[in-house]
């Protein structure tokens, strides 16, 4: 359905085209409501494990839009619902996986929740062990290079996993062999249980630079920065430029509800800087009046459609 942007005060000199902005927000709101439903299921004891994607929606969905689903490879970690939604995994399949039900296409309900996989989407199943996806991604990139393909291998983790040995091995192999690996660290300054300052003795992007790898640092709550900076990097990687590393700062993500002090500490910045709610105050910003107005309409429709 075509959406009219006239009358919403939208400037024509936007960085991101209107259709891309609308697709981004539709998928982000889908993730938002999946998470809201999962919070209820966790409280009811119907889900054994949930790692909320709140705060990561924009960067994860945005990456699936900047790369090529079904062509590029995706090696994710346990907090990646938005990648599955962005790639086009049916919502029914996501809930079957989260609830461990028969018919789950990821593992027929045998895997832990949050471990998505799809041959069609080239989404590779992660493990519950942090950091193991990095060497797997490097192995896939070696195969891509040996076959002469132009696929990009996306691999991601939180900042806490960068203290694992697999991360350093992967950086070394990818840099030395000029492999098409896009290393993405989703940094919310809180490595699961401790602040990043207690987890890492250096800044994570400096570690990648130590291996001779180009590194970018961006605010992952703004899609404009990603849309401008990453396409030329991705295109260069398809033509043999080698790996690239970038860190995206995020708002804090909300953990599974439990009695712990860190829950309240991490949740507060999520409310202030939620990518679903944040919008640009710049005249040429993408997420301004149009998105705000549409978001209010979608939220109102969703509330009205809830069973009484």
N, C-alpha and C positions, 0 to 999 in steps of 0.2 A: 504494500500500500504506500503510495507516494505521500510524503509529509511536507506540507507547506511550511517554509521557514520565513516567509514574508509576514510581517506584522509582529514578529518576535524580536525585532531589533537586531538582526544578525548582520554583521559586516561581511562584505564580499571578499575581504583580504585575509581569509582564515588560513592557517597553516595546514590544517587537516581538512580534507573535503567533507561536506555534510554527510554523504552516505556512509563513509568510514566511521565518522563520529557516532552516527546512529547505531551502526552494527556493533561498535565497541560497547556502547552503553546498554544495548539490549542484552548482550552476553554477560556484562558485568552484573546487571540486575538479576539475570538468571542465576548466576553464582550466589548472589546475595540471598535469594529466596531458597536455594538449595541449602545454604548454611543455616538459615533460620529454621527450616524444617528439621535439619539434622540436630540442632540444639534440642529440639523437643524429643526426638528419638533417643538421644543420649540420656536425657533425664528420665525417660521411660524404660531405660535399660535394654533398648532394642539394638543398640550399636555398641560394639566392644571397644572401638577406638575412633576418635575423630581428631584430626589436625586441621583446625580452621584455616581457611584461605583468606579470611577477612584482612584487608590491608594489602593483599597481593593481587587483587583482581585485575587492576588496570595493566600492570606489567605483564602478567601471564597471558591474559586475553590478547593484549597488544602484540606480544611476540608471535602468537599463532597467526596474526593478521599480517605481520611483516615477513614471516617465513612462508613456506609452501606446504600446507597440510597434505599428507599423502605422498609427498616427494622428499622433503627433508625429514631427518630423524630427530626424535625427542626423547631424551633421557632425563626424567624428572626425579623429584624426591617426594617425601611423604606429605608435603603440603602443596598439592598441585591440582586441586579440583578445577581451577579456572583454566588450566591448560587443556584438560579433558573436554570441558565445555567449549572452549575456543576452537578446538580441533573439530568439533561436531559430534562428539559421542552423545548418543541419545540419553536424555535425562532418566528414562527408565533404567538403562544399563548402569548409570551412576548410582542410583538408589539400590539396585540389586547388589552391586559391589559393596556399598557401604553397609548394608544390612546382612550381608553374607547369605543371600538367598540362592536357591537352585535356579539355574537359568542365567546367572551372572556370566556374561561373555568373557570377563577377565580371567576367572578361575573356577567358575561354577560355584562360587561361594566359599572356596577353600582358602584363598589368600586373606591376609589382613585387609581391613578397609584401607582406602587411600592408595592402593597399588594398582593403578590403571594400566591397561595394555590393549593394543589393537594393531594387528598386522596391516589392516587397511589404512589406518591413520599413521602408521609407523611410530607408534607410541610404545616404548619398551617398558616392561614392568620393572619397577624399582624393588629394592629390598628394604627391610626395616633398619638395616645397618647403614649409618650415615657415611657418605663419601664413596661408597662402592660404585656408584654410577659413573664416576669420572673415568676410571680405567676402561669400563665397558664402552663408553662413548669414544674414547681414543681408539679402541680396537675397531669400532665401526667406521671411524674416519679413515683408518688405514685401509680398510676394505674399499671404501669409496674412492680413495686416491688410486689404489691398485687397479680398480676397474675403469678409471678415467671418468668417473661421474662428476656431476656438479652439485651434489647434495651437500647441504650444510648440516652438521650435527650439533644440535642444541643440547647443552647439559647444564643443570642448575642444582643449586643447593642453598641452604642458609649460610650465614657467615660462620656458624659454629663448626660446620663440616670442613672448613678450610684448614683446620688444625690436624686433620687426618693425613696419614702418609700417602694415601691414594691420590689425594689432591696434588701433592707435590710431584709424584711420579707422572701423573697425567700432564701437568704443565710442562715437565721436562720432555716427555715424548712428543707432545703436540708441537712444541716450539722447535725442537730439533728437526723433526721431519716435515714441518710446514703443513700440518694437517688441518682440514676445514672444521675446526671445533670452535663453537661459540660458547665460551665459559661465562656463565651468568651467576653471580652471587647476589641473593636477595637478602639484603642486610637491613634488619630492623633494630640493630644495636643491642640485641638481647639474644645471646646464643642459648636458647632453650631455658637454661637455669641460672645463668650468670650474665652480667653485662659484658659487652664485647671487650672492654678494657681489661677484664679479668681473664678473658679467653685467649686473646691474641696479643703478643708483645709488639706487633707492628701493625700498620694499616694494610688491609688485605690487598689493595691494588698495588702496593709496593712489592708484594711477593711476586705477582705476575710480571711486573717490570724487571725483577731480578732474573727472570728466565728469558729476557729479551722479547717479551710479548707486549704489543700495544694494549693499553688499558684505558678505559673510559669510566668516569664516575658521573652518575646522573641520579636525579630524583625520580624514582619509579612511580610516584603518584601523579606525574604529568606526562601525558602521552605525546604532547608536542615535541618534547626533547627527543624521545625515542624515534618519532616519525622523521625528524630531520637528520639525526645523527646515524642511525643504524642502517638504512637501506644501502648507502654507498659501501659501508663496511661489509655487509652481507654479499653484495655483488662482487666485491673484490675477493672475498673468500671463495666464491664459486669459480674464480679464475686463477686459483692457486696462490693467493696472498698469504695463506697460512692462518693460524689460529688468532683469535682475538678474545680479550677478556674485558668484562665490564662489570661494575658493581652498581647496583641500584639501591639507593636508600629508600626505605619504606616506613610507613607507620607501623606501629606494633600490631601484631596479630593476636587474636584472642584465643587462649588455649582451651582445651576441654574443661568444662566447669568442674572445679574441685576446690577443696579447702586449702588454699595456699596463698601466701602473700603476693607472689609474683603475678597472680591472675589480675589483681586490681592494678598493679603497677603497669603491666603491659597493656591492659585494656584502655587506659585513659588516652594515650596518644592515638589509638585507633579511632576513637570518637572524634577527635579534633581534626585528623588528617585522613579520614576515610576516602579512598579514591572514588567511591561511588558518589559521595556527596560533594567532594571538592570540585570547584570550577574556577575558570580563569577570570581574573579581574582586569586583564589587559584588553584593550580595544580589539586587538587582532587575535584574541585567544579562541581556541576551538570550543571549549566546554563552557559556554556562557549561557545566554538566555534561552536558546533553543533546547539545550539539554536539560536545563533546570525545569523548563515548562513541561517537556515531555516526561521527565522523571516524575514530576508531581502527578501527571495524568496516569502513568503506569502504576504508581503506588496507590492512587485512589481506586483504580479499577481492580487492583489485586485485593485491596481491603474489602471492596464491595462483593467480590466473587468468593470470599471465604464462606464456608458453610457455617450457619448459625447454630 
